Amino acid sequence: MEKIVVNNLSKIFGDTPKKGIELLEEGYSKDEVLEEAELTVGVNNASFKVNSEEIFVIMGLSGSGKSTLLRCLNRLIEPTAGEIKIDGIDLMSLNKEELLEIRKEKFGMVFQNFGLFPHRTVLENAEFGLEVQGSPEEERREKAKEALELVGLAGWEDQKPDQLSGGMQQRVGLARALAVDPDILLMDEPFSALDPLIKKDMQDQLLDLYEDLNKTILFITHDLDEALKLGDRIAIMKDGEIVQLGTPEEILTDAENDYVREFVQDVNRSRILTAEDIMTKPLALQYEQDGPRTAMHKMKKNEISSIFVVGKGRKFKGIIEIEDVVEVINQDEKELSDVIQETPLADPNESLDELFADIADLNIPLPVVNDDGKLLGIIVKSTVLANLAKESI
């Protein structure tokens, strides 16, 4: 379901923004518009859709227009032209009062510089958005405490911001945004000022929260590794334009222009690609109720020497090797349950880096199994080697 729809959105800074739109339509570049009309192109004809409960990353270098685009989405910066719809509501048609209500109802924001009030406690900072909304004191305190607990700051309510580390301060900013229970979180380079280890922790926590909270997140970054880690889809910007939009895998493997190609050339694919990205469908499966001759038939037909066993709903049970099936048949047995072996498993979100040791020591495919025990696919060693080979080319 589409949460946000943006069509032909542009923002021109200067005294005659409509002139800037005309020049862009005539094919002038950002630099040429500045030279010709002394106007700065912030966003140039951006169109995209964001699905409900998706992490949509907008990335680019400094000056690419990513932060301007984010602020146009809730009209903190007034667009020069274009259409913005949130849940079907046309934001460009709203008056000031209606816009304020939509911001309160739909949006939460997290900024790079934390934006905390130094004279307020952690709890008071976390409840600020609720205070602006006019929530009763007892209700906002309760919601702020719940949000602080979500981000791991229970017990820190009475501290002041200057008593916290940078990572903890950013958690307060995140709690403040979550406390108002927005549909959409707008996050403008929230982790860029943090040390690398703290930054990684915050990324991991955001992903954990995302799994639990059912929010739509628009995340701004200049860091490609961060974009690839967090984004369900990524829009790459240059000179105010979106120059490519796609999944992390599409961005890595199908760069549409030299600009994107230069961005991704130094990416460590083994850290970005996950088990789910490289798994394949098994050639055959042995169902729990099947007998040894069925297993032998499937292995011969598909020229495989082992077969994975699943139960109802493709619940993973283990693996059977052909030598054991032969022995069961020779003994005229009907059951295979005694020869089903356990095997290492991969989580669909594990990276290639994390999986490499398990894969290297296995002579059989590695099954990919979700938290419910369902077999999603298998990883074949040759597929892993092929992906690593791409990285070294």
C-alpha atoms as one frame of an Amber mdcrd trajectory, in Angstrom:
protein
   0.000   0.000   0.000   1.348   3.419  -0.979   1.886   5.723   1.992   3.571
   8.640   0.219   3.260   9.671  -3.419   5.501  12.421  -4.799   5.117  13.677
  -8.351   7.356  16.178 -10.171   8.466  17.880  -6.964  10.827  20.838  -7.324
  12.263  23.446  -4.984  14.037  26.531  -6.274  15.633  28.981  -3.813  15.723
  32.621  -4.869  13.570  35.608  -5.796  12.083  34.203  -9.017  11.595  30.462
  -8.462   9.120  30.080 -11.344  11.878  31.270 -13.681  14.032  28.459 -12.340
  11.315  25.898 -13.127  11.100  27.238 -16.691  14.866  26.942 -17.145  14.884
  23.373 -15.813  12.080  22.474 -18.214  14.202  23.893 -21.036  17.003  21.524
 -20.057  19.255  23.832 -18.036  21.442  22.126 -15.408  21.616  23.155 -11.748
  24.847  25.101 -12.376  23.425  26.780 -15.475  20.304  27.900 -13.571  22.538
  29.458 -10.919  24.649  31.228 -13.552  21.710  32.363 -15.686  19.214  33.460
 -13.026  21.086  33.422  -9.685  18.711  30.718  -8.441  19.652  27.598  -6.479
  18.055  24.293  -7.438  17.290  22.335  -4.261  15.115  19.597  -5.760  14.601
  19.015  -9.475  11.462  17.201 -10.654  11.559  14.343  -8.126   8.951  11.593
  -8.386   8.699   8.472  -6.224   6.365   6.414  -4.060   6.968   5.100  -0.553
   5.124   2.005   0.579   3.516   1.680   3.974   5.907   0.232   6.602   8.963
   0.588   4.356  12.392   2.047   5.097  12.979   4.359   2.142  16.486   5.806
   2.053  17.378   9.018   0.231  21.127   9.310  -0.184  23.624  11.557  -1.869
  26.613  13.785  -1.250  26.461  17.187   0.410  24.433  19.567  -1.743  22.601
  16.807  -3.596  19.215  17.990  -2.288  18.372  15.065  -0.019  17.635  17.083
   3.147  15.695  19.679   1.168  13.580  16.922  -0.345  12.861  15.455   3.089
  11.711  18.801   4.465   9.501  19.377   1.439   7.552  16.226   2.300   5.921
  17.861   5.324   6.279  21.388   3.894   8.798  22.581   6.455  10.342  23.824
   3.228   7.648  24.992   0.813   7.987  23.275  -2.588   8.030  25.440  -5.691
   6.108  22.923  -7.789   4.798  19.379  -7.682   2.457  17.097  -5.782   2.779
  15.417  -2.378   0.147  12.969  -1.139   0.130  11.294   2.273  -2.457   8.523
   2.561  -4.187  10.129  -0.413  -4.284  13.600   1.176  -2.885  16.350  -1.072
  -0.520  18.277   1.210  -0.121  21.097  -1.295  -3.821  21.983  -1.000  -3.832
  22.332   2.810  -3.971  25.662   4.613  -1.676  26.446   7.545  -3.959  25.030
  10.239  -4.691  21.836   8.293  -0.993  21.359   7.599  -0.143  21.701  11.306
  -2.699  19.007  12.139  -1.285  16.638   9.506   2.233  17.199  10.836   1.088
  16.405  14.371  -0.832  13.321  13.279   1.438  11.827  10.619   5.061  12.887
  11.120   7.875  12.478  13.609  11.330  13.931  12.922  14.822  12.965  14.085
  17.685  15.338  13.287  21.462  15.006  12.946  22.225  17.454  15.759  19.813
  15.784  18.245  17.835  19.029  18.786  17.463  18.510  22.540  16.668  21.234
  25.064  19.663  21.408  27.447  17.618  22.746  30.371  15.063  19.911  30.155
  15.474  16.409  31.545  15.534  13.356  29.280  11.883  12.682  30.104  10.867
  16.286  29.480  12.650  16.227  26.128  10.952  12.964  25.173   7.503  14.338
  25.959   7.993  17.643  24.103   6.113  16.602  20.955   3.180  15.432  23.046
   3.276  18.738  24.909   3.014  20.595  21.589   0.031  18.415  20.703  -1.654
  19.424  23.941  -1.709  15.977  25.551  -2.550  15.895  29.282   0.534  15.823
  31.521  -0.034  12.352  32.946  -0.680  10.836  29.507   2.370  12.414  27.900
   4.640  11.331  30.758   3.446   7.749  30.389   3.936   7.731  26.610   7.367
   9.377  26.900   8.469   6.756  29.440   7.298   3.987  27.125   9.243   5.522
  24.234  12.394   5.872  26.363  12.102   2.219  27.335  11.802   1.262  23.666
  15.136   2.944  22.893  16.892   1.527  25.956  16.862   4.625  28.179  14.645
   3.462  31.036  16.202   4.781  34.245  17.701   7.873  32.593  14.547   9.987
  32.734  15.868  12.559  35.223  19.259  13.184  33.564  20.049  16.260  31.487
  21.290  15.920  27.865  24.840  17.036  28.725  25.115  14.033  31.063  24.592
  11.637  28.125  26.844  10.336  25.381  26.145  11.298  21.760  24.484   7.950
  21.096  22.257   8.306  24.142  21.298  11.839  23.134  20.233  10.555  19.735
  18.154   7.875  21.458  16.338  10.663  23.298  15.658  12.344  19.951  14.319
   9.069  18.580  12.173   8.539  21.696  10.724  12.046  21.294   9.686  11.200
  17.733   8.259   7.804  18.709   6.327   9.159  21.695   3.802  10.929  19.436
   3.206   7.598  17.645   3.568   9.003  14.109   2.789   7.028  10.966   5.939
   8.365   9.292   9.406   8.943  10.735  11.567  11.479   8.884  15.212  10.933
   9.846  17.774  13.438   8.549  21.259  11.907   8.824  20.493  10.985  12.454
  23.623   8.895  13.022  26.225  10.793  10.982  27.686  12.630  14.005  28.211
   9.416  15.985  31.340   7.305  16.384  31.380   4.221  14.105  30.617   1.666
  16.836  27.805   3.769  18.321  26.516   4.389  14.812  26.325   0.643  14.142
  24.473   0.090  17.427  21.954   2.786  16.525  21.428   1.286  13.065  20.804
  -2.131  14.615  18.402  -0.653  17.150  16.498   1.177  14.426  16.070  -2.087
  12.521  14.849  -3.819  15.690  12.362  -1.022  16.351  11.244  -1.099  12.721
  10.346  -4.780  13.037   8.159  -4.066  16.077   6.557  -0.675  15.396   5.093
  -0.856  11.865   6.268   2.632  10.890   7.107   4.091   7.499  10.625   5.541
   7.664  12.320   8.020   5.325  16.004   8.039   6.152  18.576  10.524   4.819
  22.255   9.585   4.616  25.428  10.282   2.646  26.823   6.855   3.645  26.212
   4.117   1.065  26.947   1.284   3.505  24.301   2.726   5.847  21.821   3.058
   2.977  22.394  -0.530   1.885  22.049  -1.834   5.435  18.842   0.020   6.313
  16.951   0.610   3.084  14.221  -1.540   1.594  14.683   0.809  -1.361  17.186
   3.591  -2.030  16.880   6.824  -4.023  20.275   8.268  -4.998  20.339  12.034
  -5.596  22.698  14.311  -7.525  22.198  18.031  -8.178  18.628  17.877  -6.885
  17.608  14.965  -9.119  16.928  11.327  -8.277  19.380   9.558 -10.584  18.507
   5.997  -9.558  15.894   4.318  -7.388  15.907   0.641  -6.504  16.524  -2.089
  -3.950  20.012  -2.438  -2.432  20.691  -5.380  -4.745  19.594  -3.399  -7.814
  21.781  -0.463  -6.802  24.774  -2.762  -6.353  24.395  -4.816  -9.499  22.605
  -2.576 -12.005  24.062   0.931 -11.745  22.267   3.064 -14.321  24.954   5.720
 -14.794  28.583   6.520 -14.048  27.691   8.521 -10.934  26.025   5.530  -9.261
  28.725   3.194 -10.590  31.393   5.259  -8.824  29.347   5.208  -5.622  29.149
   1.415  -5.461  32.540   0.407  -6.814  34.196   0.124  -3.390  31.308  -1.549
  -1.567  32.168  -4.795   0.199  29.451  -7.059  -1.223  30.047  -9.773   1.373
  28.969  -7.361   4.131  25.900  -6.152   2.260  24.480  -9.280   0.622  22.401
 -11.462   2.931  21.415 -15.108   2.911  18.026 -14.105   1.515  19.712 -12.245
  -1.371  21.712 -15.243  -2.601  19.551 -18.239  -1.658  17.963 -20.380  -4.376
  15.026 -22.742  -4.523  15.877 -26.403  -3.681  15.764 -28.771  -6.654  13.641
 -31.135  -4.578  12.291 -31.578  -1.054  11.511 -34.689   0.942   8.265 -34.409
   2.880   8.023 -35.954   6.311   5.450 -38.510   5.234   7.443 -39.664   2.166
   9.226 -43.012   2.257  12.794 -44.040   1.283  11.960 -44.994  -2.309  10.394
 -41.548  -2.895  13.573 -39.973  -1.555  15.723 -42.142  -3.837  13.586 -41.259
  -6.862  13.826 -37.516  -6.177  17.597 -37.619  -5.665  18.218 -39.672  -8.818
  15.928 -37.499 -10.927  17.584 -34.265  -9.769  21.125 -35.712  -9.615  21.648
 -34.741  -5.979  23.269 -36.747  -3.211  21.282 -35.317  -0.306  17.800 -33.913
   0.213  16.245 -31.626   2.819  13.258 -32.873   4.813  10.322 -30.600   5.653
   7.091 -31.052   7.534   3.760 -29.276   7.324   4.115 -25.648   6.231   7.690
 -26.388   5.038   8.938 -26.598   8.626  12.557 -27.643   8.378  13.372 -31.084
   9.836  16.892 -31.871   8.621  18.761 -33.565   5.796  19.046 -37.120   4.458
  22.069 -38.346   2.498  21.831 -40.877  -0.304  24.009 -43.489   1.448  21.575
 -43.632   4.347  18.594 -43.950   2.011  20.277 -46.896   0.232  20.890 -48.622
   3.561  17.267 -48.159   4.679  16.006 -49.616   1.374  18.436 -52.578   1.600
  17.119 -53.318   5.077  13.572 -53.160   3.704  12.651 -50.418   6.169   9.794
 -47.986   5.466  10.808 -45.068   7.696  13.527 -42.465   7.249  13.117 -40.670
  10.589  16.167 -42.382  12.136  18.530 -41.163   9.397  17.440 -37.501   9.293
  20.491 -35.470  10.328  20.781 -31.987  11.764  22.723 -29.407   9.772  23.862
 -25.781  10.265  21.186 -23.207   9.446  21.309 -19.660   8.059  19.075 -16.799
   9.124  17.716 -14.900   6.071  19.264 -11.635   7.370  22.783 -12.973   7.974
  25.414 -11.386   5.761  27.690 -13.292   3.429  30.566 -12.351   5.726  28.846
 -13.988   8.692  27.930 -17.105   6.711  31.250 -17.743   5.024  32.759 -19.999
   7.723  29.683 -22.251   7.811  29.520 -22.465   4.028  33.243 -23.150   3.595
  33.115 -26.247   5.840  29.956 -27.751   4.320  29.781 -30.217   1.441  26.018
 -29.746   1.216  23.888 -26.645   0.610  23.140 -24.440   3.611  19.404 -24.184
   4.397  17.948 -20.716   5.039  15.304 -20.936   7.777  13.201 -18.147   9.298
  12.272 -17.616  12.959   9.213 -19.845  12.547  11.367 -22.742  11.341  10.181
 -22.518   7.737  12.644 -23.442   4.984  12.920 -20.389   2.706  15.663 -21.578
   0.376  19.192 -22.963   0.201  22.640 -21.493  -0.340  24.965 -23.368  -2.679
  28.705 -22.880  -2.200  29.240 -22.034  -5.876  26.767 -19.135  -5.583  28.746
 -17.683  -2.680  32.032 -17.998  -4.569  30.486 -16.363  -7.627  29.344 -13.363
  -5.555  32.750 -13.032  -3.921  34.371 -13.250  -7.351  32.264 -10.271  -8.517
  33.770  -8.248  -5.684  37.346  -8.990  -6.746  36.850  -8.176 -10.421
